[in-house]
Amino acid sequence: MKAEFLPPPYPSPCKGEGTLGPTYYFEMNPHDQPYQQNPLLRLSYSLAAPIYDVLIERAMREFRRQSLRALPSDTGKRVLISGAGTGLDLPLLPALHRYTALDFNPAMLAHARPRARNMDVEFVLGDCMALPFADAQFDHVVLHLIVAVVPEPQRCLSEAARVLKTGGTIVIFDKFLHPHQHAPMRRLFNFFTRRFATRMDVVFEEVLSAAPKLEVISDAPMLANGWFRGIVLRKH
């Protein structure tokens, strides 16, 4: 691998070759990654990996499929799946693209690998709140059920925007509160669920404010009376 150098605060990126051009990535210090600050969350997803698909795959499959229709199906592009989990998106993706599937949990990635047969997929152990990639590396980014899971949603979206090329899109499927929505039960449960599973108090419009280069292309309700939404953003 050939090393290229960027100004701080980033470390030196290395170049990995691929069919659609090189990917520049950083050798990250694991102790600098935000998810390391929540050992309970890491443990819970390691324990949940064997049963995660049983709990969520069937209920979410069609909504994942609808969301992923936002990806082009005519020309091969470079796509980052940030927070890939057990790879439930992989069988639903157009095979013509080159994918990078990133997750912070080795057990999740182990379950994802068999789903990548006959696809160009690179698996990366890393943090979606501190992506190990140089700027403007990807044509599209998929954020399925991850923005409202991580401890810092704004940081997750900002990092996705950083590694996205100008004109590229971010495809989101997740659960969000609307601005000024009270939802007292969700906020109450959030006190517990955010520590080991997911957040239930994330307002998308507040998250979006942290990434001023992104504009909303579409925003459609998908599940649970609009709690789950399919959103497409473009970087201008």
Wavefront OBJ file of the C-alpha trace (Angstrom):
o trace
v 0.000 0.000 0.000
v 1.170 3.476 -0.838
v 0.918 6.161 1.836
v -0.356 9.626 0.960
v -0.180 12.528 3.398
v -2.858 15.010 4.418
v -2.633 17.929 6.859
v -3.543 17.305 10.514
v -5.642 16.391 12.415
v -5.830 13.288 10.249
v -3.209 10.551 10.321
v -1.535 9.446 7.092
v -4.037 7.746 4.778
v -3.115 4.553 2.979
v -4.369 3.647 -0.466
v -6.230 0.421 -1.178
v -6.774 -0.474 -4.835
v -10.149 -1.529 -6.212
v -12.029 -1.966 -9.480
v -13.539 1.517 -9.250
v -10.403 3.303 -8.106
v -8.447 3.539 -4.863
v -9.866 4.005 -1.383
v -7.873 6.205 0.969
v -8.248 5.194 4.576
v -6.655 6.017 7.912
v -4.970 3.744 10.420
v -7.065 4.811 13.412
v -6.091 4.463 17.051
v -8.904 2.347 18.580
v -8.773 4.416 21.773
v -9.715 7.540 19.793
v -12.943 6.030 18.457
v -16.128 7.269 20.186
v -17.829 3.874 20.458
v -15.025 2.742 22.766
v -16.556 5.051 25.373
v -19.639 2.840 25.666
v -18.541 -0.699 26.588
v -22.115 -1.730 27.458
v -23.292 -0.920 23.937
v -20.421 -2.911 22.446
v -21.213 -5.885 24.655
v -24.949 -5.819 23.948
v -24.437 -5.918 20.178
v -21.924 -8.727 20.486
v -24.486 -10.742 22.432
v -27.304 -9.793 20.047
v -25.446 -10.654 16.843
v -26.634 -14.320 16.671
v -30.321 -13.362 17.111
v -30.382 -9.883 15.571
v -31.637 -11.140 12.211
v -34.486 -13.094 13.803
v -35.651 -10.001 15.660
v -35.449 -7.442 12.884
v -34.905 -8.891 9.395
v -38.449 -9.775 8.319
v -40.098 -6.688 9.794
v -37.685 -4.303 8.093
v -36.885 -6.058 4.809
v -39.359 -4.314 2.510
v -38.604 -0.905 3.997
v -34.885 -1.461 3.487
v -35.608 -2.419 -0.101
v -37.667 0.733 -0.684
v -34.936 2.919 0.793
v -32.176 1.331 -1.292
v -34.027 2.099 -4.527
v -32.471 5.549 -4.192
v -29.123 4.053 -5.274
v -28.393 4.104 -9.038
v -28.870 0.839 -10.896
v -27.220 1.724 -14.221
v -23.628 2.790 -13.472
v -21.191 1.292 -10.981
v -20.349 3.608 -8.091
v -18.501 3.449 -4.784
v -20.897 3.022 -1.868
v -20.211 3.081 1.871
v -22.558 1.143 4.152
v -21.820 2.818 7.473
v -23.075 0.718 10.372
v -23.548 -2.392 8.237
v -24.440 -4.649 11.171
v -25.082 -8.237 10.094
v -25.323 -7.205 6.444
v -29.087 -7.317 6.028
v -28.818 -4.684 3.291
v -26.357 -6.691 1.203
v -28.810 -9.075 -0.552
v -30.977 -6.073 -1.488
v -28.225 -3.992 -3.082
v -27.488 -3.623 -6.818
v -24.531 -5.882 -7.557
v -22.838 -3.450 -9.968
v -21.420 -1.157 -7.260
v -18.256 -1.480 -5.211
v -19.199 -1.505 -1.520
v -17.397 -0.826 1.721
v -19.284 -2.266 4.696
v -18.185 -0.774 8.025
v -19.236 -1.711 11.534
v -17.746 -1.346 15.009
v -18.590 -4.905 16.045
v -16.563 -7.917 14.812
v -19.402 -10.334 15.628
v -21.794 -8.369 13.426
v -19.318 -8.279 10.539
v -18.752 -12.024 10.845
v -22.470 -12.554 10.207
v -22.411 -10.087 7.311
v -19.615 -11.683 5.290
v -21.603 -14.677 3.935
v -24.195 -12.265 2.551
v -21.624 -10.677 0.232
v -21.264 -13.597 -2.189
v -20.836 -12.520 -5.822
v -20.486 -8.876 -4.739
v -17.540 -6.505 -4.567
v -17.533 -5.775 -0.824
v -14.712 -4.721 1.481
v -15.411 -5.199 5.201
v -13.927 -2.651 7.584
v -13.933 -2.699 11.377
v -14.413 0.924 12.360
v -16.544 3.613 13.934
v -19.198 5.491 11.941
v -18.626 8.495 14.232
v -14.921 8.575 13.266
v -14.703 7.032 9.803
v -11.244 5.748 8.835
v -11.448 7.269 5.336
v -10.114 10.403 3.705
v -12.480 13.107 2.470
v -14.700 12.644 -0.602
v -14.106 8.919 -1.118
v -17.629 7.681 -1.871
v -20.366 8.428 -4.387
v -23.102 7.297 -1.994
v -23.448 6.454 1.698
v -26.092 4.185 3.226
v -27.096 4.854 6.839
v -29.703 2.259 7.756
v -30.781 2.025 11.394
v -27.574 3.619 12.638
v -28.067 7.394 12.997
v -30.541 6.902 15.854
v -28.439 4.137 17.413
v -25.077 5.810 17.935
v -24.444 8.002 20.998
v -23.659 11.045 18.791
v -25.995 11.146 15.750
v -24.695 14.529 14.548
v -21.176 13.191 14.439
v -22.319 10.126 12.494
v -24.003 12.236 9.817
v -21.165 14.763 9.668
v -18.657 11.978 9.072
v -20.834 10.518 6.315
v -20.953 13.950 4.681
v -17.171 14.338 4.989
v -16.349 11.146 3.088
v -19.058 11.787 0.459
v -18.173 13.335 -2.884
v -19.851 16.571 -3.941
v -23.123 15.717 -5.657
v -23.291 12.352 -3.897
v -26.217 11.148 -1.812
v -26.806 9.736 1.667
v -29.623 7.203 1.983
v -31.162 7.030 5.464
v -33.734 4.677 6.963
v -34.268 5.185 10.685
v -36.608 6.306 13.457
v -36.791 10.005 14.275
v -38.943 12.281 16.357
v -40.289 15.356 14.610
v -39.387 18.838 15.874
v -41.319 19.749 19.036
v -42.842 16.252 19.225
v -43.355 15.369 22.879
v -43.475 11.527 22.713
v -43.111 11.200 26.510
v -42.971 7.377 26.564
v -40.250 7.199 23.933
v -38.207 9.789 25.768
v -38.689 7.896 29.022
v -37.570 4.577 27.550
v -34.651 6.333 25.904
v -33.007 6.776 29.298
v -32.508 2.998 29.384
v -32.309 1.908 25.721
v -29.609 4.380 24.705
v -27.138 2.644 27.006
v -27.355 -0.821 25.453
v -29.422 -0.753 22.233
v -30.661 2.420 20.539
v -31.740 5.998 21.057
v -35.409 6.922 20.865
v -35.175 10.706 21.175
v -33.320 11.695 18.011
v -34.822 14.599 16.038
v -33.619 14.389 12.450
v -33.812 18.112 11.783
v -31.457 18.744 14.703
v -29.023 16.143 13.366
v -29.120 17.654 9.890
v -28.115 21.075 11.234
v -24.654 19.635 11.990
v -24.038 18.966 8.274
v -24.743 22.247 6.424
v -23.537 20.905 3.063
v -26.395 18.401 2.940
v -29.818 19.141 1.480
v -32.962 17.014 1.707
v -33.993 15.449 -1.603
v -36.815 13.311 -0.248
v -38.314 12.490 3.133
v -41.079 9.884 3.335
v -42.789 8.083 6.242
v -42.207 4.342 6.170
v -43.233 2.596 9.367
v -44.978 3.096 12.724
v -47.038 6.102 11.648
v -44.026 7.979 10.372
v -41.690 7.296 13.270
v -39.467 5.469 10.771
v -38.602 7.588 7.749
v -36.807 7.111 4.460
v -34.641 10.159 3.749
v -32.301 10.980 0.878
v -29.753 13.793 1.212
v -27.438 15.320 -1.386
v -24.120 17.033 -0.775
v -23.865 20.394 -2.525
l 1 2 3 4 5 6 7 8 9 10 11 12 13 14 15 16 17 18 19 20 21 22 23 24 25 26 27 28 29 30 31 32 33 34 35 36 37 38 39 40 41 42 43 44 45 46 47 48 49 50 51 52 53 54 55 56 57 58 59 60 61 62 63 64 65 66 67 68 69 70 71 72 73 74 75 76 77 78 79 80 81 82 83 84 85 86 87 88 89 90 91 92 93 94 95 96 97 98 99 100 101 102 103 104 105 106 107 108 109 110 111 112 113 114 115 116 117 118 119 120 121 122 123 124 125 126 127 128 129 130 131 132 133 134 135 136 137 138 139 140 141 142 143 144 145 146 147 148 149 150 151 152 153 154 155 156 157 158 159 160 161 162 163 164 165 166 167 168 169 170 171 172 173 174 175 176 177 178 179 180 181 182 183 184 185 186 187 188 189 190 191 192 193 194 195 196 197 198 199 200 201 202 203 204 205 206 207 208 209 210 211 212 213 214 215 216 217 218 219 220 221 222 223 224 225 226 227 228 229 230 231 232 233 234 235 236
